[in-house]
Amino acid sequence: MDQEKGKGHHAITQKATDQLFDGKSEIDGMDKETYYEKLDEGQEHADRIVGGDTWKPYWMAPDAQREHSMADPSKSGEQNLSDIRNFVAGGLESAKAAHDATTKFDGLDRDHDGFLSHDEVDQGVKSGTIDGRAASYLGQNQDSIEDLHDDESIDDLKGVSKADLQAQEMRELGAATHALEDSYSNAHMFRDTSDPSDPHAAVQGINVFNPLDEETGGAALAGAAAGAVAGLEFGPLGAVVGGVIGGLVAGGAEALLGEDAETHVKVFDEVPVDDQGQLERSSDQAAAQASAEMLKNYYDHRDDSEADADSAFTQNVDSYYQASPNGVEVYDDNDDPHWQQERDARLQEQEQEVAGYGADGGAGADPTSYAVPDDGGSCEPPVDTDSASYSYQDDSSYETSEGSSEEYTPPLDEQLYE
């Protein structure tokens, strides 16, 4: 999903939070609005450009693809699915480690100043006050954790606070939620469509993100040639530099602004909402339900032992990433007729479900406002919750003609081509 304001991941995360808070007034001292802000910040952080890998194709960052429920084409479908499961469950385990460190905070804070120094953490590990994954997690991430929450001045960094640890827990939950939500977009995964609202629908295929595919590579070469010609004015070295810059600019513009990213179809990442901001697609509703279920399961088990919690997290996450009986395909070529057939069928289904589904998303969007090139490239166009509150433990009409109101539904080829 994209990060369009009021839509995309934001709308799905909001719905998931609403479902999670059904019957609850707060979680860890956060009301629903505050919780949503923290969770949404965490999931959006997973899509950051600066310091993140979300913009990198598989060949630049193969291990990062799992963070967005996408495939590394050098691995099988089952291997990719396993990697993705492990990443999401691992995010929950890391969140629990941050939580466990919070429950041990008072025992670690020997000088009672509200901050944990490196010495205090080291002493806590030696004395057994904190152990297991929580100890290693805090030791490895202490410096980065203390920068998350603005509770101290830059000139007076005293260490990690409870607020820092809670912020870190939400950051980890946000990353896991982001990956899970992505898996319900046909840009990332093809799931069984017999019931698009099913959060446990089997995974049939995983797509590949590659902004610099053959078409974009052609744009980069053309840009490089133009840059080289322009650079001749400054001699051979200028031609080389101009060619490099021209290629990067042209290729980058095509990758960032264009439609084509191998089998990652951009229009599927758009999340249509109605006038009240409610999710319109069944698959997006499934994403919200899955996220709410996963988070509820997390809070139900985060105070269990590591082994019991890990088992509960793994079992829950696996239920969202079940392989279809026919296995899991990895789609890495947008010229593949089978992939094109799947793409077109899913586009048609979404157009039938959401009136005017197109590049802008939502009802009323222009159904001809996106395009798929004829080379086969990408196109552009209930949770069971109880009433308990969770808290940290201190000890633990398109008009067809003038005057006509008949709705116009163009044929698929007219919709896909400009």
N, C-alpha and C positions, 0 to 999 in steps of 0.2 A: 504494500500500500504506500501511497504518497503521504506527504506531510502538509497537505493543503489545509489552511486554517479553517476550522469548523467542519472539516471532512477528514478523509484519509484515516490514518492511525488515530488521530485525535478523537474522531467521532466513535470509533470502535472502542478505544480505551475508556471513553466516557461511559458508554453503554455497559462495558464490563464492570466498571466501578459502581454504576447504579445497581447492577445485579448483585455484586459482592456485598454492598451495604444494605441490601434488603433486610429489614428488621434490626439493623445495627445503627447506632448513633456515632460511633467512633471506632477507630482501629489505631492502637498505639498513640492515643491522644490526638489523633487527626480526625477531623470531621470529613465528610464525603468530599467536599470541595478541595480541601487541603490534600487529602489522599490522592485525588485525581491529579492535581497539579504535580505532585511528587512522582507518581507513577508515569504520567505522561512525559515529564522531563526525562525520566530514565529511558523510556522507549525511544524518544526523539534523539537522545544522546547516541543511541545505537546507529542512527542514520546520519551522524555528523560528517561533514566533509573534512573539516580541519581536524587532523589527528585521528580520523577514522578510515575505515576501509570500504565503506558502502559504495563508493564510486569506482572501485577497482574491479576489473574483469577477473575471471577465474584464474587466468594465467599469471596475473600479478599477485593475487592473494587467494590461493586455492582454499586455505583453511578458513578464510573469512566468509566463504559462501554459506556455510552452515548457520552463521549468525542471522541470515535472512531467509532461511529455508530454501536455499538454492543449491544447485549441484556443481560439483567439481567433475567435469567429464572424464577425467582420468580414472574415476572410480565407478563401480557399478551402482545401480539404483539402490540396492539394499545397503551397500556400504555408505552411500550418502545419507540414506535415511537413518542409519545407526549414528552417524556423525551428528546429525541434526538433533536426534533424540538426546544424545549425550550432552550437547551444548545447552539445550533448554533445561534438562535436569540438573546439569552442572551449575547453571545460574541459580537455581533454587537452592542447591547445596551451599553455594557461596553466600547467598542471602541469609541462610540459616547460620553460617559461620559468623557473619556480622552480628546477627541477633544474639548468638551465644556469647560473643564478646561483650555485648551490652549487659547481659545478665551477670557477667563476672566483673563488671566495671568497678563497682564500689570496693571489691576486694583487691583490685589491682591499683586503685588510686590511693597509694600509701600516704601522700601528703594532703589528700582531701581537697585539692584545688580545682577539681572538676575536669582535669585533663590527664591523659596518660602519656608520660614521657617514654622514650626508648628504654631507659633504665628500669622504669616501673614495669614495662611489659616483659623485659628480660628477667627481672626478678620474679615476676608472676609465673613465667614458664618454668623457671628453676624450682620454685616452691610447689608447683603443681596447682596453683590457683586457677590457671587456665591451661588447657591441654588440647590434644587432638587437632582437628581441622581448624577450630577457632584460633588456637595459638599460632599455627603456621600461617593462617590467613591474615591475622592481625600483624604478625611480624613482617610478612612480605609486602603488605599494602599500607602500612602505617602512614608513610609520608604522603601518599596520594589520598588516603581517606581524610586526613586532617585538612585538606584543601577544599573539601566538598561543602562544608557548612560555614557560613560567614559568622563565626561567633568569637573571633579574636582578631586583633590587628596584625597587619603584615610584619610589624616590627616586634611583635611579642608572641611568636608562635610557641605555645606551651605544650602542644601535643594534641592527641585525639580526644574529643569530647563525646558524650553520649549522643549529642545531636549529629556529630559526624558519622557515627556508626549507624544511626537510623537512616541518615541520608544514603549511606553506602548500601544498606539493605534494600532501600527503594530503588537505587540505581541498578542493582543486580536483578531485582524483580522486573524492572522496566525492560532490561535487555532480553530476559526470557519471554516476557509478554510480547515484545516486538517480533521476535522470531516466530512465535506461535501465530500471531495475527497475520504475518506475511504468508504463512502456509495456506491460508484460505483465499489468497489471490491467485487467479489463473496465470498471472505473470510469473508466479513462483512455482506453484504445484498444480497439477491436474488431479483433482479428486473425483471419486465416484459421484456422478451428478444425479443419481436416482432420487436422492433427497438432499438438495443443496443446503438445507437448514440443519443437517446433521453434523454436529461438531466432531463426530467420530467417523466421518466418511473416510473410506479407504483411499490411500494415495496410489494413483495409477502412474504418475509420471512427475519428474522434477525437471524444471527448465534451467537454462544456463544463461548467465549474465555476461555479455561480451560487447560493450559499446564499440570496440574497435574490431568489428568483424570485416568481412570482405567489402561491404558497401562503404563503411566508414573508412576503411583502409584506403579505398579509392579516393575518397575526399582528402585524406591526409597526403597522398601522393600528388594529387593535383595542387594542393596548397604548397607542398614542398617545391614543385616545379615552378610555380608562380613566384615563390619566395626566392628561389635560386636565380631566376631571370632578373628579378628586381635587385638582387644582391650583386650582380655582375658589375654594377656601377662602381662598387668598392673593391673590385678585384676578386681573385679566386677564393680568398678566405671569406670575403663578404658573401659570395655565392653560397658557400657551404653554410655559413651562419644563417643567411636568409632562407635557405632551403629547410633547415631544421626548424626555425621559428615558424615558417609558413606551414610546414607539415603539422606542427603541434597545434597551431591556431586553428587550421582547417579541421583537423581530426578531432580536436577538443570541442570545437563548436558543433560538429556533427554528433559527437557522442553525447554532449550535454543538452543540446537543443533539438536534436533529431529524434526520430521515432524508433530507430532501429537499434536493438541491443541483442542480436541473435534471437533466442527464443523468449526473451523477456519482453512481453507485449505491454507497453506502457498503459494502454487504456484500461486494462484489467486492474491496475493499481489505483485507479480513481474510485472513490467511494461515494456513490450518489446518496444524498439525503433529501428528505422532504422539507416542506416549509417550516416544520418544527425541529428540524435537525435530526430526525430519526432515520436510522439506517433503512434503506429500501431493498437492498439485495439480500436474499436469503443467505448467501455465502458470508456476507459481512456480519449478519446476525449470528451465524454459527461461530465466526471468529470471536465475537464478543462473549458468547456463551462459553466457549472453550477457555478463554482467558479468565473469566470469572470462576469457572470450575477449578482451573489450575491454581488460582490464588487462594480460593477457599481451602483446597486440599493442602496447600502450603501452610496456611495458618492452623489448620487442624493438626498438623504433624511437626511443626517446627520445634516444638519443645520435647519431641521424642528423642531417643538416643540417635546417634549418627546413623547407625545401621538401620534402625527402624524407619527413620525419616527418609534415608536414601531409598529404601525399598518402596515406600509410599510415593515418593516423588517420581521414581522411575516407572512404577506401574501406571501412575496417572498420566505421565507424559507419553508413554508408549501408546495409550489409548487414542491419542490424537494423531499418531503417525503410524497407523497400521498399513502394511503393504496390501495391495489388492491380491486376490487369489491368483491373478495372472502375472504377478510380479510388479516391479517398478521400472519404468523406462527412464532413461536420461536423454532428454531432447536437447541436442547441441547444434542443430542445423535447421535454420528456418526455411530451407529448401526441401526439407523432408515432407513428402506428401501426407504421411500419416499425421505428423505434427500439425500441418496446415489444416487437415480435416478436423482434428480435435479443436484447434483454435477457432475455426469458423463455426463449428457446432456450439461451442461455448459462448461465442459472441451472439449467436442467434437466440440462445436460451436467455441470455441477460437482456437482450432487446425485448423479448416477449415479457419478461418479468418487470422491467423498468421502462416506462414509456419514454421514448426519445433518448435512450441511453447513448451517450456519445462522449466526446473528449472532455467536455466540461463536467460530466457526471450529473446524475440527478434527473428528475422529471423535467421535461421541457427542453433538454439539451438538444442541439442540432444533430440529428443522426448522421449527417453527411460531413461533420466537421473533423473527422479523423480519416486517416488513410493508411492503407497497407500497400507497399510497392509490389509490382508484379513479380518481383524476384522472391516473394514469399517472406519478406521482412516483417518486422513488428508493426502493429497497428496503433493508431492514436485516436482517438475519438473524444427448557426453563431451568435455571440454576437452583438447586435445593440448598438454601441457606438457613441457618438457625438464627436465633435472636441474640446470641452471645456477642459481647464485644471483646476483642482481643487486645491484650496489653502486655508490655514487657514485664517480666517478673524480676523483682529486685534481687532475688537470689537465683536466679536462673535466666392548437390545431395548426399543424402546419397547413397553410391554405394551398390547395392544389390549383385553384384558379380564383379569380376575384369573385367574392361573394360566396365562395364554397367553404363550408366548415368541415368537410370530410378530412379525416386524418390521413396523411400521406405516409405510407411505409415503403420506402424504395427497396428494390431488390438488393440482395447482399452484395453483388459485385459493384453496384452503384454506391453503396454505403462504404465499401472498403477502398475504393479508388477515387482519387481526385483527378 
